[in-house]
Amino acid sequence: MRSRFSGFALKLGDYVRASWHPSTRPPTLNLDETPDWVTLRILDSSQNGDVGQVHFQAIYRLHPGWGYLQEYSQFVRENGHWYYLQGEPHEGILKPGRNELCPCGSGRKFKACCLCFR
């Protein structure tokens, strides 16, 4: 999952497609217009043999503010490689409180870091 997030963040469409299972892989993938992804939070994960699930939240910048994509993803391992099968995405606006950690990943409180994005 972290590898796929990095692929999306770096706009590496061929890499992301290669991590997709052939049975559900899109014929093309253009990441030129994707958001500015900044943080990945793994909320839960499980594995049963060669099948895995990951519940994650990916944070991206909106101008102004922040958005998120939250998904329950399904993965399968074949020939020693994990492949993304499908997911149930949900998007929304992220509204961090002033004393919460900034979504940018700096480790600083939001009020002292990215106020310019509010």
N, C-alpha and C positions, 0 to 999 in steps of 0.2 A: 504494500500500500504506500509506504513512504517513497519507494522508487517511482511509482506512478505519479504521485504528487509532484515529485521533482521534475518528472517529464513534462507535466502540465505547466509547472511554474517556469520552466526553461523553454517552453513552446517547442518541444521535441516530438512532433507528431508521429514520426516513424517509430520512435522508441515506445510511445504510448500504445500505438497500434500493435507492436510486437508483443506487448504485455497482455493483450486482449486475447481471449480464447477464440480460435478460428470460427467456431460456431456462432458467435455473437459479435465478432469484429466488424466495424463499419468498413465499407469499401475505401473510403477516404476520410481523412481527419485534418481539418484546417484549424490550427490553434492561434492564428494571427489575431483574432478578435476576442480571445479569452481574457478574463480579468487578470489583475495583478495579484497573483496568489502569494500570500505571505506566511501563513502558519497552518500546520496540520496538527489536529488534536485527535488522537486515537481514544475513543470513548469506551470501547469494548471490543474484544476479539475472542474467537473460539476456533478450535480445529478438531475435526473428527476424521482421522486418517488423511486422505487426500482431498478433503473438502474443508474449506475455511470460510468464516464470516468475519467481517470487520465493520464496526460501527464507528464512523469518523465524522469530524467537522473540519472543513477546510475554510479558512478565513481569507477574504480578499478585500482589497481597497476599493471603495467607491469614492467618487469625488463629488461631494464631501462624504466622509464617513466610512463605514465598514459593512460588508455583507458576508454571508456564510452559505456554504453548501454542506448539508448534512445528509449522510447516506448510510444505509445498511447494504454492504457489498458482499457478493458471493464470489469465492475464488475456488479454483480446482488445481491440483498439482498433477502434472503429466510429465513423465520423463525427467523428473527432478526439478521442473520449473513451475512456478505458480503463475496462473493466468486468471485475469478478471473475467467473470462470466456475465454478471448483471448486478444492478443495484436499484434501490428505491430512494431517489434523491428528493430533497426538500430544501428550498432556498428561502432566505429571509434577510432582514436587516439586523445587524448586530449593534446593540447600543450599550457599550461598556459604561459602568459607573465611574465617577471621578476617581475613586480609590481602588478600583480594580486594576490588575496588570494590563498594560497596553497590549492590544492584539498584534502589534507589529513584532512582538517577540523580544523586545529590548530588555525586559525584566523590570522596567520602570513603571510607576503608577501612570495610568492614562492621563490624569490631570497634569502631569509634569512631562509628558512625552509628545503625544500626537494631538494636542488640542486643535491644531490647524485643520484636522480632518473632520471635526465635529460640525 
